[in-house]
Amino acid sequence: MSRALGTLVVVVLKARNLPDKHSFYKQDVFAQVTLQGTTQKTPVEARGGQHPVWDEELRFPVYEDKGKNGMLMEVSCWSKEPRIDDLVGKGELDITETLRTGEFDGKHL
């Protein structure tokens, strides 16, 4: 059984210069964060376009023995669409150092 290390607080502040998925109107954008099999989303920023602002706090339980891939946090941005959401972009962040030091103020992913 995995031992809980604690809770990781992730603040999804904003995105800048996202690819534009629409030609005639601004896209409605949300961010999605996945860590150790848990996925959480920000609210949709209506007409957020290429520069959405969320300032949303997400909390994730962190467990000890999830292996190396368990310490990778995936952050993605999506355009909310009527039928199926459209991926705008994504990236990964290794949280190993953050867990060791207890703090990380990442301005850019």
Long-range contacts (C-beta under 8 A, 24 or more apart in sequence): 2-63, 2-64, 2-65, 2-66, 3-63, 3-64, 3-65, 4-61, 4-62, 4-63, 4-64, 5-62, 5-63, 5-64, 5-99, 6-61, 6-62, 7-59, 7-60, 7-61, 7-62, 8-35, 8-59, 8-60, 8-61, 8-62, 8-95, 8-98, 8-99, 9-57, 9-58, 9-59, 10-35, 10-57, 10-58, 10-59, 10-60, 10-73, 11-55, 11-56, 11-57, 11-58, 12-42, 12-54, 12-55, 12-56, 12-58, 12-75, 13-53, 13-54, 13-55, 14-51, 14-52, 14-53, 14-54, 14-55, 15-51, 15-52, 15-77, 16-50, 16-51, 17-50, 17-51, 18-49, 18-50, 18-51, 18-52, 18-77, 18-88, 18-89, 19-50, 19-88, 19-89, 20-49, 20-50, 21-79, 21-86, 21-88, 22-79, 26-50, 27-79, 27-80, 27-88, 28-79, 28-80, 29-77, 29-78, 29-79, 29-80, 29-88, 30-54, 30-77, 30-78, 30-80, 31-56, 31-75, 31-76, 31-77, 31-78, 32-75, 32-76, 32-77, 32-78, 33-58, 33-60, 33-73, 33-74, 33-75, 33-76, 34-73, 34-74, 34-76, 35-60, 35-62, 35-72, 35-73, 35-74, 35-95, 36-60, 36-61, 36-62, 36-63, 36-66, 36-70, 44-80, 52-77, 62-95, 62-99, 71-95, 71-96, 71-99, 75-109
